[in-house]
Amino acid sequence: MGLITDFGLADSYVSEMHAVLIGLCSDIRIIDINHLIEPGNISAGSYLLGRSVPSFPKGSVFLGVVDPEVGTERQAVVVENAGCYFVGPDNGLFSRAIDWTKPIITRVCTKNDVGRETISSTFHGRDLFAPLAAKLVNGEKIESIGVASSLNGTPAPDQPTLNSNDAIGEVIYIDRFGNIATNLPNGILQKNSLLFTRKFCNIRNALTYSSVSNTNPFWLFGSDGNIEIAMNGQHAAKEMAVRVSDTVHAKRLLKLL
């Protein structure tokens, strides 16, 4: 099972979730994807979960809690999609993890689905989502959990605009090294393609992070399947004044998707 939250490591929240999961299924294998997401940053959580899912075996359960509206009317959901399961809030956290070309089975859940009279209104991760995830890990069928519904707070992610000679995408994540992840798929660019941001033009391709001098930004074919922009030994996002949601323009496309 993959676990991702914005709970940090300074408090007991993550260990409390581990304890509940182990108590309900003692042979569970938990992989902690990330717990250092900026509090409430659903977009960052969605990116990190989305790039992690392909590395897990089919049938995996993913428990995600980046939930600034915990305790409100937002839906608590269990989702089956493309051979995997997702448990958490219906708030966009699963947007980049879901394969939108495949069927999506959604069940909306309440405290009645975990057999508890009361649950904390501020810690659904421990009291609601962890028990729901444990049901799936223990082999319970999704059809027996909650009630059938659809996602209403989890949109499909924005796609780049493509034409015969250029593409317009956006920055979707910046990692701790300052590397800039975009939503431009690797397959649409040739090595001689050029990228443009708000302040930088004619950004050229590099094979590795160290193959260009540390004064110039460059773009690479990213390990997440999308184009990324970086600088050798420097925090590219800071040096280039780039932020999440900024526009990235690519020229000289190899093909249209």
Secondary structure, 3 states (H helix, E strand, C coil): CEEEECCCCCCCHHHHHHHHHHHHCCCCCCEEEECCCCCCCHHHHHHHHHHHHHHCCCCCEEEEECCCCCCCCCCEEEEEECCEEEEEECCCCCCCCCCCCCCEEEEECCHHHHCCCCCCCCCHHHHHHHHHHHHHHCCCCHHHCCEEECCCCCCCCCCCEECCCEEEEEEEEECCCCCEEEEEEHHHEEEEEEEECCCCCCEEECCCCCCCCCCCCEEEECCCCEEEEEECCECHHHHHCCCCCCEEEEEEECCCC
